[in-house]
Amino acid sequence: MTVVTGILLVGGGSSRFGSPKALARLGGKTLVELAWERLAWCDERIAVGKVADRLPLPFPLLDDGSDVRAPIVGLVAGLRAASCDLVVALPVDLPLITDEALRTLVFHCTADAAVPQTGPLPGAYRRSVIPVLERSIRAGKLGLRGALTELAVRVVALDPILLTNVNSIEDLPLSPGKP
């Protein structure tokens, strides 16, 4: 049986959204609450972000330890804190993602990583990727997509609707799970 750590990436600046995206409400819950629930099947869950943002979250937040705002930084912090070798990383702004889609990524993570056709997040990663991601950060290359070129990555076709990213209030679907 595979054990998995769920990493919730909360640390975005929400510059296009206009307010903290994690606290936007959808179907009576915040995006951060919906995403946290989506990771409930994991053996362990870790939320990573900027403690200095002082977001009122219903669970503890691990500070990513950096002034840089980039998903790669949060992913590395989560991977370092994870007790499991395999993690599934979920950004807070994918409210239509399903447990099944996340489990599919985990199932296909037989090497370094498994990501959907749209890019590196959500994604399943092994702790073995830490040195490559850290080297990329040190080089000032903060795009997770670029770092993946050095890894053995499996691309998994997921329903594009599930990967709808919320960047503005207008992007919010009418309710979770219903595009």
N, C-alpha and C positions, 0 to 999 in steps of 0.2 A: 504494500500500500504506500503510495506517494504522500509524503508530508509536505505541506506548502505554507509559506508565510505570505500573507496578503499585505502589500504595501500600498497605502493610500497616499498619493501625492497631493498635498494641500497648498504648496508654497507659491502658486502663481501670483503675479502682481495684479492681475485682473485689469490691466490698463485699458483694454478695449471694452470691458464690461462696465466700468464706471464705479463699481463698488465691489466688495469682496464676493467673488463668484461663488465661493464655497457656501455663502450664507443665502444665496438666492433660493427662493421657495418654488417648489414644484409638487403639486399634488399634496399639499399640506406638510411637506418636509423640506428641509434644506438639501441642496445638492450634496453637501458633505455627509449628511445623515443617510441619504440614498446610497451613496458610494460605499460608506462604511457597512451598511446592511448587505450590499452586494458581495462583500468579502467575508461574510459571516461563516461560510462553509470552510474557510481556511483554518488550519491548525493554530495559527497565530496571526494577529493583525497588528500592524504598526502604521500609524499616521505620521507622515513626515512633512515638515514645513518650517515656517519661521515663527518661533515663539514670540519674537518681538512684535509680530502683527497683532497679537492679543485677540485672536478670534475666539469667540465664546463657543467652544466645541464640547460635545457631550462625552469626550474621551480624551486621554492624554495625547499630547503632540510631542514627537521627537524633533528637536531642533536639528536642522541639517548642518549646522556649524559653519555656514558660509554666508558672505554678503551677496554672493551671486544668486540671481534668480533664474534657474534653469532646471528643467526636469532631470537632467543627468546628475546634478548635485543631490537632489532628493533621492534618486534611485540608489546612488552610491551609499548615502547615509542609511537608507533602509536595508540594503544588502549587507552592510557591515553589522547592523543591529539584529538581523534575522537569525533565528536559531536553526532554520531549515536551509538546506542547500539550494532549494528551488523556491523562487518567489514569483508571485504574479503582481505586477505593478499596474495600478489604476489611477489615472488622473481624476480629479474631482469633477471635471466638466464633461463626462460621458454618461448622462443620465439614462440612456436607453440600453446600455450594455446589460447583458444577462449573465447569470451564474454559468449557464451552459457555454456561452462564448468564452468566458474566462477559463473554465475547465478544459475547453478544447485547446486553448493556447498552452496550458500546463501539460496536457496529454502529448502535444507535439513538441515539447521542449526536450528533445533527446540529445541535443548538443549544448551550445552556449545560450541560445535564445530562440523563442518562437514569437513572431509578431504578425499582426494582420497586414493585409495588402496595402493599407493606408500609411503604415509607418510603425515607429517603435513603441507607441503606447495606444492601448494597453499592450502589455507584453509579459511573457514568462521568461525569467532569466535565472541562470545559475550563478552562484557566488563566484565562480571561476572568472567571471567577466570583470570583477572589481579592478584588477591591475590595468586593463585596457581602458576602462572608463576613467580611472584616476589619471592615467597618462594623458588622455584627451583633455581633461579639465586643466591639468598643469600646463598644457600647450595652448590654453585659451580657446580650444575648440569645444564649444559648449553644446553643439548639436548632437543629440543622441543618435540621430540617423547616420551621421558621419562616422561615429565610433563603431557602429554596427558593421561597417565594411571590413573591420579587422576580426570579426567573430564568425563562428559557424552559426548561421541563422536560418531557421525554417520559416518561410512565409506561409501563413495559414489564411485561406479565404474565409472571411466572415461576412455576414450580411452587412452591407454598407450602412443601412439604417441604424444598426446597433452602434456604429462608430460615429454617429452624429455628435460633433463637438459644439459646445455652447461657448461662444465668444462674445455674444451680446444678449441683452434681454430679449430681443426679437428671435433669437435662436432657441429659446426655451420651448420645448414641445408642450402640448396641452396637458399631458399627464405622463408620468413615468411609464415606460413600456408601450406607449401609444404615440407613434409619430404623427 
